[in-house]
């Protein structure tokens, strides 16, 4: 790739790194925030949950907005919003201000991240060049989360407000570089009006479903409200489908969901990210609450998970070139199952040496699965729907995160109420194992379906996929590779 292509990729990777460290740093800083502002347990929980609600609720809309309103415009505008509300969180003196700031930061990420991903998929040639860019992007996202745990632990020692101000400084550096490097694009051509009904139904459904899932973390208290939110969300999904079928210019062309590779990748991303976040959440809880480790000690212990930031841009591209996306994804799921299973005999006084192999395997599994899942979810999708494909993928990831954390918390709570805390930890760790096992089964259907050509959302045949096979998850992307109008490489 050219120097300009690498520079653009560096800026886009900077935004996903920003999003990763933002989430991780806050996770470490919440106890200090709660103590300093005298927050109730419920308010402290909503400081974390508000971000998930904003992100999951608007990611689908954000991805489509990038297609319809312009990727560059959406990226720059919402990076600015992210900067502003992160700064607001740093000046907060009351819990409600933090909750609002985190919700709006999540909304900003919901528009910014799919726009960044779709800029990559439309600016780099489909095939090895795009795969390399996506794998570097994925590795940066993983590295942001891993390093964010350590950075958050360090900054919290100087004051929790730096956890909010540090992203402001990074976003402030990225914004002028993005203005210069993100390529201009023709104004998107739209015939007819904007699908306001579909947009409202989609946002409402995602918000209600995310709210219902997050409420599972709080146990049996308020089951009526939890079930009502989930039921209302499902009802709005039905309304959304009905609106899209009748809309002259639908927000989401439902035919894109007939692309088996995209659907498998999105389901796989939901299960894989959910299992990883649930595992990391429960292990952090074990180290801090049961073992009494400090936030910085816990962050340094979990730094082994950051192995994925090294392997994703180095080892994974070679494996994808040799075996194709689908087989590498399957390897990631299998390795993840082994990693989480190693923690099932977790003891109250386990030495770190016993945890390290599982942590390293978990980081390796993330490197193998995360980037190729991103490629598989966007490969073969026509350029005008790349934002939509990115939005679907990010929606799946955010829901996966909420499901994983809520599921392990719910299982832990049920078992802890009737047994010991260690029994509860071990029961909660079964959840990530089950999730990656389900993901492996879904991925295996793609490996077995390799005969023939791979159909994409337009209904046309995009060549034979030598590495991934028919509809089997985007192989190398070399077959049928085509440059796009915005190619910079």
N, C-alpha and C positions, 0 to 999 in steps of 0.2 A: 504494500500500500504506500501511497505518497505521504509526504510529510503532513500535508493538509488533512489527509484522511485520518492519520494517526492523531493529529491535534484535535480534530472533531470528536474522535472516539474518546480521547482523554477528557474532554469537557462533559460528554454524555455519561461517561463512567463516573465523573466527579459527582453528578447529581444522584446516581444510584448509591454511591458511597455515602453521600450526604444523608440519604433516606435511611440507609442501614445503621449508621452511627447514631442518628437521631433516636431511633427506636431502642437501640441497645443501651445508650447512655442513660435514657430515662428509666429503663428497667432497673438499673443499678442505683439511681438517685432517689427513687420514690420513698424509701424509708426516711431519708434525710428531709425530703420535702414535707412529708407527713408530720415529722417531729417539729420542724421549724414553723410551719403554718398552723399547727394544731388541727390537722384535718381528721375527720372521722374515717373509719375504715371504709365506709361506702364511698366517700368522696375520693379517697386515695385510689380505690379501685377504678372509679370513673375517669381519673386522670389518665390511666392506662387505656381503658376501654374506649374513651371518646375518640382516640386516634383510629382505632380499628373500625369504629362505626363510620367515621368520615371517609376513610379509605375504601372499605368494602362497599359502602353505600353508593359511591359515585365513580368507582373505577370503570364500570361498563360504559357509563355516560361519558366519562373522560376519554376513553379510547375512541369512541365514535366521534366525539367533538374534534379530535385531532384530524380525522378524515374529512369532516364536513366543514370545519372552520379554519383549518390550516395547522399543520404540525408545529411549525416554527412559532406561530403566534401563540398557540396554546402552551408550548414549552416555556417561552420567555415570560408570558403573563403569570403563569402559575408558579414558576420559580420565584418571581417577585413576591407573590402572596405567601409562599412558604417562608421566605426570608422575614416578611413583616410579622407573621403570627408566631414564629419561633422567638422573635425578639419580644413580642408581647408576653409570652410565657415567662421570660426572664425577669420581667418587671412585676409579675403577679404578686399580690399580697393576700389574696383570698382564693379559696378553692374553686369557686365558680369561674373565675378568670382563667385559671389553668385549664379547666375542662373545656371552655370555649376555645382557648388557644390551641389545645391539642386536637379538638374536632376540626377546626379550620385548617390546621397543618395537615391532618389526614386527608381532607378534601383537596388541598393543594397537591399533595402527593398523588392522589387518585387521577388528577388531570396531567400532572407533570411526568410521571413515570411511564404511562403508556405512550405519551407523545415522544419521549426519549427513545423508547424501544422501537417505535414505528419509524423514527428518523433513521435509526440504524438499518432496519430492514428495507428501507427505500433508498438509502444512500450508498449501500455496498452491494456489489453483485451477488446474486444468489449463487451459492456454492461455497468453495473453500474460503473465499474472502469474507463473505457474510458470516459463515460459521466461526471464523477466527474472531471477528468483531463481537459476535454474540457470546462466545465463550469468555473473552476478556471482560465483557460487560457483566456476565454472571459471576466470574471470579471476583470482580471488584465489589459486587453486592455482598457476597459472602464475607470478603475481607472487611467491609465496612461494619458488618454486624459483629464479627469477632473482635476487631480492634476497638469497636465502640464500647464493648464491655470493659476493656482495660482503660481506655481514655475516660469513660464515665467514672470509673473508680478513682482515677487520679484527680479529675476535675472536682469531684464531690468533696475531696479533701480540702479544696480551696473555697468551696461554696457551691451549692447545687445550682445556683443561677447560671454558672458557667456552662452547665449542660445545655442550656438554651442559647446562650450567647455564642458558643463555639460554632454551631451550625450557621448562625448569622454571618460570622466572619467568612466561612467557607462559601456560602451562597453568594456573599458580596463579591468574592473573588471570581466565582464562576460566571456570574451574570454578564459582565462586560465581555468576557471571552466568548460566551455563547452568542451574544449579539453579533460578534465579528465572524464566528466560524460556522454557525448553523446555517445551512444553505437556504437561500430564498426559494420559494416554490410558487408555481402558478396558483392563482386564487381558485380554490376548489369550485367546480361547476356543479350547481345544484338546480335541479328542475323541481319546482313546487316549493312549498313551505317547509319549515322545520317541524319535525314530528314531536310537538310539545306533549301530546297525550302519551306517546310512548316513552318520552324522557321522564315525565312525571311518574308513570307507573313503574318504570325500571328503577328509578332512584328510591321510590317508596318501598318497593318490594325488597330491594337490597338492604335498605336501612332497617326494616322490620325484621328480616331474617337474621341480620347481623346482631341486632339487639336481642332477639330471642336466644341466639346461640351464646352470646356473652353472658346472658342471665343464668345459663346453666352452671357457671362458675360459682354462683351464690347458693347452690344446693337446693333444698326443697322449699325454701322460703319464697313465697310469691309464685308458686307454680301456675296459678291461674293467669297471671300477667304474662309469664313466659310462653305458655301455650297459646294465649290469645295473639301475641306478637307473631309467633311462627305461623299460626293459621291465617292471620291477616296478610302476612308476607306471601304465603302460597296463593292466596286468593288474588293478590295483585299480580303475581306471575301469570295467572290465568287471564287476567284483564290485559296485561302487556302483550301476551301472545295474540289475543283477539284483536287488539289495536294494530299490531304489526301486520297481521294478515290482511287488513283492510286499508292500511295506509298507502297512499300513492308513493311516498318517499319514506319508507320505514327507517327508524333509527337503527334497527338491527335486521338485516336480511336473514330470515330464519333458515334459509338454505345453507348458510355457512356451517350450521350445526350438523349437516349431513356429511361433512368431511370427517371420516372416522379417525384419521391421524390427529386432527386438531382436538377432537373430543377426548380421545385417549390421553393426549398430552395434558389437557386441562385437568382431567380427573386425576391423572398421575401426579401433577403438580400439587393439587389440593391435598392428596394423601401424603405425599412426600414432605412438603413443607409443614403440614399439620403434625406429622409424626416427629419431625425434627424440633419444632417449636414446643410441642408437648414434652418431649424428652428434656430439652434444655431448661424449660420452666421448672419441671419437677426436680431436676438435679440441682438447680440453683437453690430451690427451696430446701432441699436436703442438706446442702452444704452450709447454708446460712442459718436456718432455723434449728436443725437438729445437731449439726456439728459445731455451730457457733463461729464459723469463718466470717471474716470481714468481707465487705463488698469488693475490696481490692484483691484479697486472697482468692475469692471465688472467681473474679474476672481472670486472674492469672491462671487459675486451674483450668478454666474453660478455653484458654487461648489455644489449647491443642486442637480445638475444633477449627481453628483458622488455617489448618493445613490445606483446606479446600482452596484458599486464595492463591496458594502456590501451584497446586496441581491442576486447577481448572484451566488456566491459559497455557500450561506446558504439557502435561500428560494427556489430558482429555482430548485435545484436537488430534493427537496421534491415534488414540484408540478409536475415535469416530471415523477417521480416515481408513482405518484397518477393518473395523467391524460394523460400522454404521451406527446411527443414533439409537435405534431401538435396542440393540444388544447391549450397548453401553448403559443405557437407562436401566435395563433389566439388571445388569451387574450392580448398579448403584442401589437398587431396591434390595437385592439379595444381601449386599454388604451391609446395608442399613439394618436389615433384620438381624444379622449376626451381631452387629455392634450393640443394638439395644438389648438383645437377648443376653449378652455378657453381663448386663447390669441386673438381671432378674434375681440373682442370689445376693443382692446388695445387703451389706451388713452395717450395723450402727457405727462400727469403728474401722471401716474399710480404709486401708492405706491408699494414698494416691496412686501408688504403683499398680494397684489392681484396677483402678479406673482408667489409667492412661491408654491401654490397648483399645478399649471400647471407644474412648474419645477420638483416638487417631483414626479408627475404622469409620466412625461416624463422619468425621471431616472428609475422609476419602470418598465415602458414599455420596456426600453432598456434591463433591467435585464431579463425580461421574454422572449424577442424575440431573442436577439443576440446569446446567448450560444446555445439554442436549434436549431436555424438555422444552426449553425456550425456543430452540431451533425447530423442533417438531411442531410446536404450537403455531408457528408463523410461516413455516416453509410451504410453498405452493399456493399460498393465499394471494389473490390479486392485489396489486399495489393500493387500489382505492379502498381496500378493506383491511389494510395492515394495522391501522389504529384499532379497529374493532377486534382483530385477533389478539392484539396486545392487551386490550382491555379485558377480554375474556380470560386470558391467562392470569393477569394480575388480580382479577376478581376471584378466580379459583385459589390463588395463593393466599389472599387475605382471608377468605372463608376457611381455607385449610388451617391457617394459623389460629383463627378463633375456635374452630372445631377441636383442634389438637389440645389447646390449653384448657378449654372448657371440659373436654372429655376426661383428661387426666385429673383435673381438679374435682370433678364430680365423683369419679371412681375413688379417689383418695378420701373424699369426705364421707362417702357411704361406708367404706371399710374402717376408717378411723373411728366412726361412731360406734362400731361394734367390736373392734379389735385394737391391736397395738399400732403405733405410728409406723414401725418398720413394715408391718404387714400392709399398711395402707400405701406406703411408698412402692413396695414390690407389686402390689395390685395395679397401681397407676402406671407403672412401667410396662405393663402388658399392653396398654393402649397403643403406644408407638409401634410395638412389634406387629400387632394386628393390622395397623394402618399400612405399614410398608409391605406386609404380606399381600394385602388386597391390591396395592399398587403393582406388585410384581405380577399378579394374576392378570390384571388389566393389560399390562405391557406385553405379557406373553401372548395375548391374542394377536398383537401386531406382529410378533416374530413368526407366528404360525400362519399369518395371512400374507406371505411374501409373493405368492404367485400372481403374475399379471401386472398391470399398470396401476398407478395411483391417481384416483380422481380427486379433483379439488373443487372449491366452492363454485366455480363457474360451470362445472359439469364437463369440462374438457379433460383430455388425457394429457398429463404432463410427463411424457416419456416414461421409461422404465427406471425404477429406482434401484440401482445395483446393490446399495448397502442396506437400505431400509425396507425395500420391497413394496409390495402393493399396500398402499394405505397404511404402511407399517411404521410410520414415524420418521419420515424425512431423511433417511440415510445420510449420505455425504452432501446431498444437495447438488452434486455435480451434474447429474443428468437433467437435461432441460433447463440448465441455468440460463438466466437471461438478465441483462443489465436493466436497471430502471432509470427513469428520467433524471433522478437526482444523484446518480452515481458519482462518488467523489474519489474512489480508490484508483 
